[in-house]
Amino acid sequence: MRIKTVEFIKSAAKANQAPQDQRPHIAFAGRSNVGKSSLLNTLFNRKRMALVSSTPGKTQLLNFFLVNDKIYFVDLPGYGFAKVPKKVKAEWGRLIETYLIENENLKCVVVLTDIRHDVQKTDRQLIEWLAQNDIPFIVVGTKADKLPKSKLNMQLARNRKALADSGVEQIILFSTVTKIGKAELLTEIEKLL
């Protein structure tokens, strides 16, 4: 898959505010500091299409980007690390869950994890929830450029082992700096379409 055009369509505070046409949706989910916006900008070949912030938790709505006039890439609110009130986190959780369950055009969720660390409890919970609800997903290990190759391979093996019970066979390594994983991720998304 080659991304030629990207257009920001809208932000939605409720799941039923998602675009209502029949184009497929690919959602991107992960902890608040995992690099979702940076990954999306790398896929888009744009620097600031998806807003990047030094403060985790800035994405608080569902953000819809129309790719190649055919597919929506959806930036979901981050979970976990964001310094926001528990009530706000609970609202994000309901928003995300409602969107993921009720959207008939959802083809896949790209789950971003930080490859520098062991799989977090919240990441595992999301992956298990997606598997239980028969929602296809792809797991991506971000920030792959931040570890030396020997440590990277060791951490990748640890995370694969930790997620094996959840049906995860592959973790795509991704770096917004070196662009590693970009082509592989777009290929996997294309297969699901």
C-alpha positions in Angstrom: 0.0 0.0 0.0 1.2 3.4 -0.9 -0.2 6.5 0.7 -0.6 9.3 -1.9 -3.2 11.6 -0.3 -4.3 12.3 3.3 -7.0 14.6 4.5 -8.0 15.3 8.1 -11.8 14.8 8.1 -13.0 15.4 11.6 -12.7 14.8 15.4 -15.5 13.1 17.2 -16.4 13.1 20.9 -18.9 10.2 20.4 -18.6 7.0 18.5 -21.8 7.8 16.5 -20.1 10.9 15.1 -17.8 8.8 13.0 -18.1 9.2 9.2 -21.2 7.3 8.0 -20.0 6.2 4.6 -19.0 2.6 3.9 -15.2 3.2 3.6 -13.1 0.8 5.8 -11.6 2.0 9.1 -8.2 1.2 10.5 -7.9 2.3 14.1 -4.6 3.1 15.9 -4.5 2.5 19.7 -1.8 2.6 22.4 -0.7 4.1 25.6 -0.6 7.9 25.8 3.2 8.1 25.3 3.8 5.4 22.7 4.1 7.6 19.6 0.8 7.1 17.8 0.8 10.6 16.2 4.4 10.3 15.2 3.7 6.8 13.6 0.7 8.2 11.7 2.8 11.2 10.5 5.5 8.7 9.3 2.9 6.6 7.4 1.4 9.8 5.9 4.8 11.3 4.9 3.8 14.4 6.7 5.3 16.2 9.7 2.3 17.6 11.4 -0.9 15.9 10.1 -1.5 14.2 13.4 -0.7 16.5 16.3 2.3 15.4 18.3 2.7 16.7 21.9 5.4 16.4 24.5 2.5 15.9 27.1 0.9 12.5 26.9 -2.9 12.4 26.6 -3.4 15.3 24.2 -5.5 13.1 21.8 -8.9 13.0 23.6 -11.2 12.5 20.6 -11.5 10.1 17.7 -9.6 11.7 14.9 -10.4 10.6 11.3 -8.0 10.9 8.4 -9.1 9.9 4.9 -6.2 8.1 3.1 -6.2 7.8 -0.7 -9.8 8.8 -0.7 -10.6 5.1 0.2 -9.8 4.3 3.9 -10.1 6.1 7.2 -7.1 5.9 9.6 -8.5 6.6 13.1 -6.3 8.0 15.8 -7.9 6.8 19.1 -7.3 8.5 22.5 -4.3 7.1 24.3 -4.6 5.1 27.5 -2.5 4.6 30.6 0.1 7.2 31.2 -1.9 10.5 30.5 -2.2 12.8 33.5 -5.9 13.4 33.4 -8.7 12.8 35.9 -9.9 9.2 36.3 -13.4 10.4 35.1 -11.9 11.6 31.8 -9.9 8.3 31.4 -13.2 6.4 32.0 -14.9 8.5 29.3 -12.1 7.7 26.9 -12.5 4.0 27.6 -16.2 4.1 26.9 -15.7 6.1 23.7 -13.0 3.7 22.4 -15.0 0.6 23.4 -18.2 1.8 21.8 -16.4 2.8 18.6 -14.6 -0.5 18.3 -17.7 -2.6 19.0 -20.3 -0.7 17.0 -18.4 0.4 13.9 -19.2 -2.1 11.2 -16.5 -0.6 8.9 -13.7 -1.3 11.3 -11.3 -3.7 9.6 -8.4 -3.7 12.1 -6.8 -2.1 15.2 -3.1 -1.4 15.1 -2.0 -1.8 18.7 1.2 0.2 19.5 3.5 -0.9 22.3 6.8 0.6 23.3 9.4 -2.0 22.3 11.9 -0.6 24.9 9.8 -2.1 27.7 8.0 -5.3 28.6 4.4 -5.4 27.5 2.3 -3.3 29.8 -0.8 -4.6 31.6 -3.1 -2.2 29.7 -1.6 -3.3 26.3 -2.3 -6.9 27.2 -5.8 -6.1 28.3 -6.6 -4.4 25.0 -5.1 -7.2 22.9 -7.1 -9.8 24.9 -10.3 -7.8 24.6 -9.8 -7.4 20.8 -9.2 -11.2 20.5 -12.3 -12.0 22.6 -14.4 -9.7 20.5 -13.1 -11.1 17.2 -11.6 -7.7 16.1 -8.5 -8.2 13.9 -5.4 -6.5 15.2 -1.7 -5.9 14.4 0.8 -5.4 17.1 3.6 -2.8 16.5 6.6 -2.2 18.7 7.5 1.5 18.4 10.7 3.3 19.1 12.8 0.5 17.7 15.7 2.9 17.0 16.2 3.6 20.7 17.7 0.2 21.5 20.9 -1.4 20.3 20.2 -4.4 18.0 21.2 -7.1 20.6 18.8 -5.6 23.2 16.1 -5.0 20.6 16.1 -8.6 19.6 16.0 -9.8 23.2 13.1 -7.4 24.0 11.2 -8.4 20.9 11.5 -12.1 21.9 10.3 -11.3 25.5 7.3 -9.4 24.2 6.4 -12.1 21.7 6.5 -14.7 24.5 4.4 -12.5 26.8 1.7 -12.1 24.1 1.8 -15.7 22.7 -1.2 -16.7 24.9 -3.2 -13.9 23.3 -2.6 -15.2 19.8 0.1 -12.7 18.8 2.5 -14.3 16.4 4.2 -11.2 15.1 5.2 -7.8 16.4 6.2 -5.3 13.7 9.2 -3.2 14.8 8.7 0.5 13.9 10.8 3.6 14.0 9.8 7.1 13.0 13.5 8.0 12.7 14.8 5.1 10.5 11.4 4.3 9.0 11.9 0.6 9.8 8.5 -1.2 9.7 6.7 1.4 7.6 6.4 -0.7 4.5 5.7 -3.9 6.5 2.9 -2.2 8.4 1.3 -0.8 5.3 1.5 -4.2 3.6 -0.2 -5.9 6.6 -3.0 -3.2 6.6 -3.5 -3.7 2.9 -3.9 -7.5 3.4 -6.7 -6.9 5.9 -8.6 -4.6 3.4 
